[in-house]
Amino acid sequence: MDFQFAKRYSNLAKPGSELTMLRERSTEDIAHALQSMSKAIVFEDKRGTDLAEAKLAKLMGETMTLSNLMGRRRLLMEMPNDVGFTESDEALLFANTPIFPRIPFREALAYLKGLTPKIAKSAQEVSEMYRKGTNFSVARTARQTILERIKRYIEASVAGNSPREQAIQAIKKAGSFSRGYAKTIYSTNLTSAYTAGRFQQAKEPNTSKVIKGFQYVAINDPPRVRENHFAHNGFFASQFDPAWNEFAPPQGFSCRCGVRLVTIFEARRRGLLDDSGNIPKMSEAEKQSWRTKGAVPDKGFNPTADRVISQ
């Protein structure tokens, strides 16, 4: 890898900048997998559909693994008084992810583990988590979405078209849809994995002595920001609080929100700690107060119960 590449972007290493870079990567590989899936569905090729689903699951699993580990690393970098971590540019690592085939997943993962030895201990666990879990759910959902689209395209076909003409038109329309859909699922699942990594690292025994919780941060750039997303801005709770299963970003597809850590020093200044030195678990009344202010997910977006909290 070209290690001079990172130096040219040293000024870009701001908290969260690596996630921004990752979001901006090409989604061509994912779009290609979706297009292959579309063709296989149109021609009722079950084996081809299964292969496309497996390829999509692998691409998302590898990319989400890197995103999760980078979320963990960013949290360690943000911790106060930890001389073992310095502000460093991640442009090199994320210049080419599994979505960009020039740098293979294994090489990118090895580079990340080399940057932060503490992360190396978590790498295998995280990789297994995405190899067996979320990425397959993403692929199955994509398969169902494409199937429903294909059915609609064929049903809307011009009367009199032959079955082959119907199939060709359906594949063309599905190709256009796949590119936008690829970007959506790519961005949304990166955010989920990155946020999950931050929460998981914050729950480590040594880390939780310094970090007592997180605060939701929304980007206030109307009219682009969604009102219900901005309504979450300022929400805070312990990283161990199940309330995050409902209130953590992403709160919708292509959500740009994030969380910032709340250290024990800030929590003390703000009077957030109880007698045991922790942020108390949020009550149902407090959660309802946030919902009443509009802090709810986008309609039709259903956050999974295990996206942040994993005991």
N, C-alpha and C positions, 0 to 999 in steps of 0.2 A: 504494500500500500504506500501511497505517496504521503509521507508524514509532513512534508512541507505544506500540504493542502490545509491542514488544521491551523498552522501558524498564520496563514493568510486570513483566517476568519476568527482570530483570537478576540477581537472586539465584540463578536456576536455572542460570546458565552454568558448570556444572562439566564437567570432562573427560568426554566421552561423553554429556552430557545431551542434546545435539542428536539423537543416535541413539535415545535413549529416547523423546524427543518424536516422532521419526519413526515408531518402532515403534507408538506409540499412536494414530497417525492412522487414520482410517476406511479400511477396505478395500472399501468399497461398489462402487467403480468396477471393481476386479478381480473381485469376486464377480459383478457384472453381466455382465462379459465371459465368465466361466465359465458363467453361466446361459444366455447366448445360445449359447455353444458346445454346451451340453447339448441345447437345443432343436433346434439344427441337426443334431446327431448322431442324435437320436431320429428325426427326419423325413428322415434321409439327404440332407440339404441340404449338399452339398460346398462350394458357394460361401459359404454362410452360416458353415460351420465354418471355412473359410479366413479369412474376414473377422474372425471372433471371435478366431482365433489371432493375426492381425496386430495387432488392437487390444490384446490382452494383451501381446504382445511390445513394442509401443510404450509402454504404461503402465509396464512393468517396466524397460525401457531408460531412460526418462526419470528415473524415481525412483532407479534404481541409479546413474545418472550424478551426480545431486545427492549421493547418499550417498557415493560414491567421492570426489568433490571435497571434501565436508565432512571426510572422513577425512584427506585431504591437508592441509586447512586446520588441523584440530585438531592435527596433528603439528607444523606450523610454529608454532602458538601455544604448544605445550608446550616448544619448544626454548629452552634457557637463553640469556640475554644477547642476545636478538634484540628490540631495541626497536621493530622494525617491526610487532610483533604484540602486541596486548593482549587480556586476557580480555574477551570480548564475547558478548552473548546471541544465540543463533541461533533463538530462539523465533519471531521474525518470519518468517525464511526457511522454517522447517518447520511453521509454523502451517497452511499450506495447500500441499501438494505436488501433483503431478499426480493423486494419489488424491483430493484435494479440488479440484474444478475451478475454484474462485473465483480462484485465482492461477495463471495458465498457467505451463507449464514454462519458456518463454523468459524470462518476467519474473523467476521465481525464480532462474534461472541467471545472469541479468544482475546481480541483486542480490548473489549470492555472488561473482561476479567483481569487482564493485565493492568488496566488503569486503576482498578479498585480491588485489591485482594479480598476485602471483606465480602464483596459481591460474588466472588467465585464460589463461596460456600453455598450460596442460594441458587446458583445458576441451574444445577441439575434438577432441583426441586421445582423451580419455575418452569423449566422446559417440559418436565413431565406433566405439570398441571395443564399447560396449554396443549400438549400433545394429546391428552386424553379428554379434555373438557371443552372449554368455551369455543375453541376454533371449530370443533365438529358441529356444535350447535349453530354457529354462524353459517357453516357450509350447508347444513340441512335446511335452514331458513331460506338461504339464497336459492336452493334448489326448488323449494316450494313456490317462492316468489316468481322465479323464471317460468315454472310450469304454468302458473295462473296467467302470467302475461302471454305466453304462447297460445293458450286456449282462447284468450280474448282476441289476439291478433288473427287467429284462424277464423273465429266466429265472425269477425268484422271484415273478412275478405270479400272482395267484389264477387257478386253472384256470377256463376259461370266459369270461374277460374278452376283450372284443374288442380287436383291434390298437390301436384309438384309445384305449380305456381303459387299455391297457398303457402306451401312450406318455404319456398324461396322468400316470399314477402315477409313471412313471420320471422325468419332468420335475420333479414335486413333490419326490421324494426327492433328485434331483440338486441342486435348489435349496438344500435344507438342507445337503447335503454341501459345496456350493460356498462357502458363507460361512466355514465352518471351514477349508477347504482354502486359500481366498484368504489368510486370516490367516497360515497356516503358510508358504506360499511367499513371501509379502510379507516377513515378518520374517526368514526365513532368508537370502533374497537381499540384503536390506538389510545384514545383518551381513557377508556375503561382500564386498559392494562397499565398505563402509566400511573393513573391514580391508585389503582390497586397496589402497585409496587411501593408507592409512597406510604400507604397505610400499613402494609405488611412489614416494611422496614421500621416504621414508627412503633410497632408493637413489640419489637425485640427488647429483651430485658434491659440491656445497657442503654439503648436509645430512649426508651420510655422514661428513664430517669430525668432526661433533659427535655424531651418533647411531651407535652401534656395534651395536645389536641391539634385540630386543624380549623381553619376558618375558610369558608367558601368565598371565592373571588370570581366575580362576573365582569365581563368587559362591557363598560358603559359607552357604547358607540351607536346610539339610535340613528336611524331606524333599524340597523342591522341586528342589534341585540334583541332577543325575544323577551317580552315583559316578564313572563313567568320564570325565566332564567335569572334575570336581574333581581327578581324578588327574593332569590336565595342569597344575594350578596350580604356578607356579614354573618351568616349563620356559622356558629361554631359549636363544637362538641369534642369530647375525648375521642381519640382514635379507636377506643374500645367500645364506643357507644353504638348500639344497633341502629340508632336513628340515621346513621350514615347510609344504611341500606336503602333508605328512601330519599335522602337529601344530597347524596354525593353526586358530583358530575360523572358522566354526562347526564343531562336531564332531557336529552332528545338527540336525534340524529344530527351529526356534524356540530355538536355542542363544543364551544370554545372555552368553557368555564374551567376553573382549576381550584386548587386549595393551597393555602399557605400554612406553614407550621406555626403553632403557638408554643413557645418555649415556656419552661417553668418560671423564668424571670418575668416574661410578659404576663403570664397568668397570675402571678403574685401581684404585680402592679395593678392589674384590672380587677383584683378581688374575685377571681374565678375558682379558686381552690377551696375544697372543703377541709375539714380537720385532718383528713388522712393525706392531704397534699395532692389530691386529684380533682379533676373537673367532674362534678356530679353528673350522673346519668340524666338525660333530658326527660322530663315528664311528658305524659300524653298531652296535657294542657299546653305546654310550651310548643310541642310539635304542631298542635292544632292552630296555635297562634300564627306560626309561619305559613301553614296551609291557607289560612284565612287571608294573609297578605298576598297570596298568589304564588307561593313557593311550591309548585306542583310540576310534575313532568309534563312534557308535550303530550297532547292527546294521542293515544295509540302507542306511546312509547312506554314499555313496561320494564323497568330496571329489575335485574335478577337479584334475588335475595343474598347471593353470595359474591357480589361483585367487589365488595370492599371488606366486609367482616368475615374472617375465617378463623375460628377458634382452634 
